[in-house]
Amino acid sequence: MEQTPEQIRDGEAVYVYCFSLPGVTAPLGPGVDEDRPLQVVNVGGLSAVVGWVALDDFTGETGEAHLQDIAWLGPRACRHAVVVEQVMADAPVFPLPFGTLFSSLSVLEQEIQRRASEVVAVLEQVAGCQEWSVEANLDRYHAVEYRLAEGLQTGQLSLPDAVGRRHLEEKKLRRQLSLDLDEWIEERLESLQDELALLARDFRNRRLTENKISHWAFLVPVDQVDAFRLKVDQIARQQEAYGLAFRLTGPWPPYTFCQSAP
């Protein structure tokens, strides 16, 4: 293991931002602790981008209070993200969550050696790729109304000519379309997901939050990013009439595709 000039002082811990391949350099600019430099530790065929932080800032009562204080947490989480993104600009990364600490460089060395094969496999998988997120929301009322109008226009649905019966039958059709809406949207989303997956190396479902009906993560080769973004824009325009709204964000470090590693 390469020795670094910066050594741990009493009451400090090693803060690890990410793993990468040998040869990466420490990013310029501040880390989570603005007063301590960022460095690269090389061992087991991997590089770890690290810094040093006060242990009390992340543990015990003070640490718990800090992690609940957005004024303290926000800027440091942003600096963590910037460091990972700077490394990602030059090499594949295995990003680690905010607040990943080790008590010493020797303990970090043991962890790198334990995880080396799994981390290398992930780095090979994500090399030359970016993570892009696609979220979808559904206006259920809009979806039912448009499906009703579309069905009547195409002849798949029909209404009687008599005004009284027409009104009752229209209400019945709306109820039926509402009842099968979940099945309809599941089939539609599966088809759209397959279209996007053709432009990606890997795909994962992410946890749903708020009113989202889907949240996808795609690992997209850099040379396919423009085509992928155009395809998402095309899908968004085509599906807008059905009450579907899509939101594309990225590129992100491949957090989603590192979660399967131990």
N, C-alpha and C positions, 0 to 999 in steps of 0.2 A: 504493500500500500504506500503510495506517495505521501510523504510528510508535507504538510502545509505550514507556512510560516506563522499562520494564525492559530493559536492554541486556546483551548477552553479555559476560562477563568472560573473561579469559585462562583457558584450561583448562576452559571450559564449553561446552555444546552446547544447542541448542533441542530439547526433548522434546515430541513431538506426540502428543496423546491421540486426537483424532478431528477430522474435518471435519463441518461442519454448514452450515445456511443462514445468511445474514446476520441479525443481530439477536439471536443468542444471547449470553448473559452468562457470564462466567467463574464456574464453581461455587465455592461457599464451601468452606472446609476445606482440608486438606493435599493436596498432590499427591505424586508420587513422591519429590521432595525437599521435606521438610516445612518447610524454612526459606525457600523461595522461592515467591512468589505465582503463582497461575494467571492467565493472561491470554488474551484473544481477539485474534487477528490476522485482519483482513479483507482479502481480495484476490480478484480474479477472480470476484466473485459468490459467494464462499464464506467461511466463517469457519473458522479453525483454533484449537482450544483447545490452548494450549501452556504449558510451564513451562521452567525452566532446571535443568540438572543438571551435576554434575562429569563431564567426559568420561572420566576414568580409572575411574569407577565402572562403566562399560559397555564399555570397550575395553581391549586389552592384557591382560597377565597378571592384573592386579587385576580387570578386568571379567570375564574367564573364571572366576576363582575365585568372584566374587560370584554369577554365574549358575548355579554349581553348589552354592551354599550356600543351602539352603531358609530358614535363619534370616534371611538378608539378602533373598532374593528374595521370599519369601512376603508380608511386609507391604507391599512396594512394588507387587507385582502386584495385591494387593487394593486399594490406593489408586488404581492405574491404573483398575481396573474400576469403582470407586465414582465416579470423575470422569466416565467415559463414561456411566454409568447416570444421573448427575445431569443431564447434558446431554440424554440420551434422554427424560427426564421432561417436557421442554419443547419438544423439536424432534427431527426425524429426524436420525440420526447415521450417519456412515460411520466406524466404529471402526477404529483402527489397532492393530497388535500392540504388546505390551509391548516397550519398548526402541527405539521408532522415533525416531531422532535426526537432526538436521540441524546442519551446522556453523555456519550463520548464518541470520538472518531473510531475507536476499536469496536464499539457496539454497532456503529453504522457499517463498518467493514463486514462484520458477521452477517448483518442483514442483507447486504449486497451479495455476498457469497451464497447465502441461502436462497435468494430469489433470482440469481443471475440468469438461469436458463429460461425461466418464465418471462422475465423482463426482456431479455434479448428476443424471444419469440414475438412479443408484442411490438417491439421496436421494428422488427423486420416487417410485421404486418402493416404498421402505420406509416412506414417510410414512404415519402413522396405523396402523402395524402393529407387531407384536412378534414376535420369533423364539421359537418353542417347540420343544423337543427331545423326541422320543419314541424311547425305546430298548426293544428287545425281547430277551428270553432264552427259550431253549427247554429244557425237560426232555425229552430224547429218549425215555427209557424211558417216562415218563408219557404222552407223545404216542402211542407205539405201543400201549400198553395200553388207552388210552381209545378209540383208533380201532378196535381189535379188538373191544372191548366194544360200541361203538356200531354197528359193522358187523353183529355177531351179533344185536343187538337189533332193528335195522331190517330184517334179512333180506338185506342186501347181501352178507354173508358167511355161510357155513354150515359146520357140523361134522357128521361122521358120528355115529351113535348108539353104535357100538361103542367101548368105552372105549380100547382099544389104538390103534385107528385115529384116534380123536378126539385123543389126545395128540399123535400124530405130525402130524396135519393142523394142529393149533393151533400147533405149532412152525413149520411151514411158512408159515402165515399171518403169524406174527410176523416171520419173515425177509423176506417180501415187503413187509410194511408198513415195515420198517426200510430196505429198499432204495429204496423210492419216497418216503421221508420228506422228502428235500430238495426233490423236485419238488412234493410236497404243500404244504410250508411256503412255498415260493416263490409258489405260486398263492394261498394264503391271505393272505400278507402283501401281495401286489399288490392284492387285493380290499380289504383294510383300509386300505391307503394311499390308494386311490381314494376311500373313504368320507371320510377326513379331509381330503383335498385339496379337497373340495367346500366346506369352510369356510375355506380358505386362499387367499391371493393367489399364493403360490409355494411350491415344494417342492424340497428337495435331499436326496440321499443323503449321509450323512457317513461318514467312515472308521470301520471297525469296530475295536473294541478288546476285549480280554479275551474273554469268552464270548458277546458279543452276536451275534445273528443279523441284526439290523437296527438302524440308527440314522438316524432321519429328522429333518430340520429343516423346520419349516413357518413361513412368514411369514403371520401371522394378523392380520387387521384387528382393531383394538381392540374394535369392536362385535360381533365374533364370538368373542371369547376365551372367554366363559362357555359358549357352545354347543360350542366346540371341546373344552374341558376335560370337559364332560359326555359328549361322544362318546367321548373317550379312556377315561373311567371305564367307560362302557357296554361298549366293546370289551374292556377288561381283564377285566371280570366274565364276559363271554361266552366268552372264550378261555382262561380259567384252567383249565377242565376239560381242555383239550388240552395242558396243560403249558406254555402260553405266558404269560409275565409281562411286563407293559408298565410303563415308568417315564416319567412326564411331568415335565419340568423347564422353568422359565422364569418370567417373561419374560427373554430375553437381548438384548443389543444385537445387531444383525443381522450378526454377523461372517460367517456362512455365505454370506449373499447379497451380500457385498462382495468375495468372493474372485475373481470373474470379471473384476473391473476390473483394469487393469494397475497 
